[in-house]
């Protein structure tokens, strides 16, 4: 692949992703960013987790995760728990309101992606699906 075409492909993919995130941030009126939702999603999928493990899994710095966690705790979407055997070890866990917020955020994201993919014909959607499956394998 020519370097210019490769760069253009990467740049265009990034633009689509960035526009989706910006649009999601504008329409999701909960005073939370995509990073907050990613933390909630991690907690929902893996259960209570040490902040350092969440940061590593999501590619965030520990200070960034601390900042995100504080907002989630303040909004009662997550709680901080101490380890039963060693009180120095802290975990973060999702709450029921956090799960509800996650569903709301995911629904909004699905609606945005649906609007995006509706611009494509059925054949183009099949081609795109085949391309993504190939890239994922």
The 8 nearest C-alpha neighbors of each residue, nearest first, counted from 0:
[[1, 2, 5, 4, 3, 6, 8, 7],
 [0, 2, 4, 3, 5, 6, 7, 8],
 [1, 3, 5, 4, 6, 0, 7, 8],
 [2, 4, 6, 1, 5, 7, 0, 8],
 [5, 3, 7, 1, 6, 2, 8, 0],
 [4, 6, 2, 8, 7, 3, 1, 9],
 [7, 5, 3, 9, 8, 4, 10, 2],
 [6, 8, 4, 10, 5, 9, 11, 3],
 [9, 7, 5, 11, 6, 10, 4, 12],
 [10, 8, 12, 6, 11, 7, 13, 5],
 [9, 11, 7, 13, 8, 12, 6, 14],
 [10, 12, 14, 8, 13, 9, 7, 15],
 [13, 11, 9, 15, 14, 10, 8, 16],
 [14, 12, 16, 10, 11, 15, 17, 9],
 [13, 15, 11, 17, 12, 16, 18, 10],
 [16, 14, 18, 12, 13, 17, 19, 11],
 [15, 17, 13, 19, 14, 18, 20, 12],
 [16, 18, 14, 20, 19, 15, 13, 21],
 [19, 17, 21, 15, 20, 16, 22, 14],
 [18, 20, 22, 16, 17, 21, 23, 15],
 [19, 21, 23, 17, 18, 22, 24, 16],
 [22, 20, 18, 24, 23, 19, 17, 25],
 [21, 23, 25, 19, 24, 20, 18, 26],
 [22, 24, 20, 26, 25, 21, 27, 19],
 [25, 23, 21, 27, 22, 26, 20, 32],
 [26, 24, 22, 23, 27, 21, 28, 20],
 [25, 27, 23, 24, 28, 22, 107, 21],
 [28, 26, 24, 23, 29, 25, 104, 107],
 [27, 29, 30, 26, 25, 24, 31, 23],
 [28, 30, 31, 27, 32, 100, 24, 26],
 [31, 29, 28, 32, 27, 24, 70, 35],
 [32, 30, 29, 35, 33, 36, 28, 27],
 [33, 31, 34, 35, 24, 36, 30, 29],
 [32, 34, 36, 35, 37, 31, 24, 20],
 [35, 33, 37, 36, 32, 38, 67, 31],
 [36, 34, 38, 37, 33, 32, 67, 31],
 [35, 37, 39, 33, 34, 38, 40, 101],
 [36, 38, 34, 40, 35, 39, 41, 33],
 [39, 37, 41, 35, 36, 40, 42, 34],
 [40, 38, 36, 42, 41, 37, 43, 93],
 [39, 41, 37, 43, 38, 42, 36, 44],
 [40, 42, 38, 44, 43, 39, 45, 37],
 [43, 41, 46, 39, 45, 40, 44, 93],
 [42, 44, 40, 41, 46, 45, 39, 93],
 [43, 45, 41, 42, 46, 40, 39, 47],
 [46, 44, 42, 43, 41, 47, 48, 40],
 [47, 45, 42, 43, 44, 48, 92, 93],
 [46, 48, 92, 91, 42, 90, 45, 49],
 [49, 47, 90, 91, 46, 50, 53, 52],
 [48, 50, 90, 52, 51, 91, 89, 53],
 [49, 51, 53, 52, 54, 48, 90, 91],
 [50, 52, 54, 49, 53, 61, 55, 64],
 [53, 51, 55, 49, 50, 54, 56, 48],
 [54, 52, 50, 56, 55, 51, 57, 49],
 [55, 53, 59, 51, 57, 52, 56, 61],
 [54, 56, 52, 58, 53, 57, 51, 59],
 [55, 57, 53, 54, 58, 52, 59, 41],
 [58, 56, 54, 55, 59, 53, 37, 38],
 [59, 57, 55, 56, 54, 60, 53, 61],
 [60, 58, 54, 57, 55, 63, 61, 64],
 [59, 61, 63, 62, 54, 64, 58, 55],
 [60, 62, 64, 63, 54, 51, 65, 59],
 [63, 61, 65, 64, 60, 66, 59, 67],
 [64, 62, 66, 60, 65, 61, 67, 59],
 [63, 65, 67, 61, 66, 62, 68, 54],
 [66, 64, 62, 68, 63, 67, 61, 69],
 [65, 67, 63, 69, 64, 68, 62, 70],
 [68, 66, 64, 70, 65, 69, 35, 63],
 [69, 67, 71, 65, 70, 66, 64, 72],
 [70, 68, 72, 66, 71, 67, 73, 65],
 [69, 71, 73, 72, 68, 67, 74, 66],
 [72, 70, 68, 76, 74, 77, 69, 73],
 [71, 73, 75, 77, 69, 74, 70, 78],
 [72, 74, 70, 75, 71, 69, 76, 77],
 [73, 75, 71, 72, 76, 70, 77, 69],
 [76, 74, 72, 73, 77, 71, 78, 96],
 [75, 77, 97, 71, 94, 96, 74, 72],
 [78, 76, 93, 72, 94, 71, 92, 75],
 [79, 77, 92, 72, 91, 80, 93, 94],
 [78, 80, 91, 90, 92, 89, 81, 77],
 [81, 79, 90, 89, 91, 78, 82, 92],
 [80, 82, 89, 86, 88, 90, 83, 79],
 [81, 83, 85, 86, 88, 84, 89, 80],
 [82, 84, 85, 81, 86, 88, 80, 89],
 [85, 83, 82, 86, 81, 88, 87, 89],
 [84, 86, 82, 87, 88, 83, 81, 89],
 [85, 87, 81, 82, 88, 84, 83, 89],
 [88, 86, 85, 89, 81, 82, 84, 83],
 [89, 87, 82, 86, 85, 81, 90, 49],
 [90, 88, 81, 80, 82, 49, 87, 79],
 [91, 89, 49, 80, 48, 79, 47, 81],
 [90, 92, 79, 47, 48, 78, 80, 49],
 [93, 91, 47, 78, 77, 42, 46, 79],
 [92, 94, 77, 97, 42, 76, 39, 43],
 [95, 93, 97, 77, 76, 96, 98, 92],
 [94, 96, 98, 97, 99, 93, 76, 77],
 [97, 95, 99, 98, 94, 76, 100, 75],
 [98, 96, 76, 94, 100, 95, 99, 93],
 [97, 99, 101, 95, 100, 96, 102, 94],
 [98, 100, 96, 102, 97, 101, 103, 95],
 [101, 99, 103, 97, 98, 102, 104, 96],
 [100, 102, 98, 104, 103, 99, 105, 97],
 [103, 101, 105, 99, 100, 104, 106, 98],
 [102, 104, 100, 106, 101, 105, 107, 99],
 [105, 103, 101, 107, 106, 102, 100, 108],
 [104, 106, 108, 102, 107, 103, 101, 109],
 [105, 107, 109, 103, 108, 104, 102, 110],
 [108, 106, 110, 104, 105, 109, 103, 111],
 [107, 109, 105, 111, 106, 110, 104, 112],
 [108, 110, 106, 112, 111, 107, 113, 105],
 [111, 109, 113, 107, 108, 112, 106, 114],
 [112, 110, 108, 114, 113, 109, 115, 107],
 [113, 111, 115, 109, 114, 110, 116, 108],
 [112, 114, 110, 116, 115, 111, 117, 109],
 [115, 113, 111, 117, 112, 116, 110, 118],
 [114, 116, 112, 113, 117, 118, 111, 119],
 [115, 117, 118, 113, 119, 114, 112, 124],
 [116, 118, 114, 119, 115, 113, 120, 112],
 [119, 117, 116, 115, 120, 114, 113, 124],
 [120, 118, 117, 116, 123, 124, 121, 122],
 [119, 121, 123, 122, 124, 118, 117, 116],
 [120, 122, 124, 123, 125, 119, 117, 126],
 [121, 123, 125, 120, 124, 126, 119, 127],
 [124, 122, 126, 120, 125, 121, 119, 127],
 [123, 125, 127, 121, 126, 122, 128, 119],
 [126, 124, 128, 122, 123, 127, 129, 121],
 [127, 125, 123, 129, 124, 128, 130, 122],
 [128, 126, 130, 124, 129, 125, 123, 131],
 [127, 129, 125, 131, 130, 126, 124, 132],
 [128, 130, 126, 132, 127, 131, 133, 125],
 [129, 131, 127, 133, 128, 132, 126, 134],
 [132, 130, 134, 128, 133, 129, 135, 127],
 [133, 131, 135, 129, 134, 130, 128, 136],
 [132, 134, 130, 136, 131, 135, 129, 128],
 [133, 135, 131, 132, 136, 130, 129, 128],
 [136, 134, 132, 133, 131, 130, 129, 128],
 [135, 133, 134, 132, 131, 130, 129, 128]]
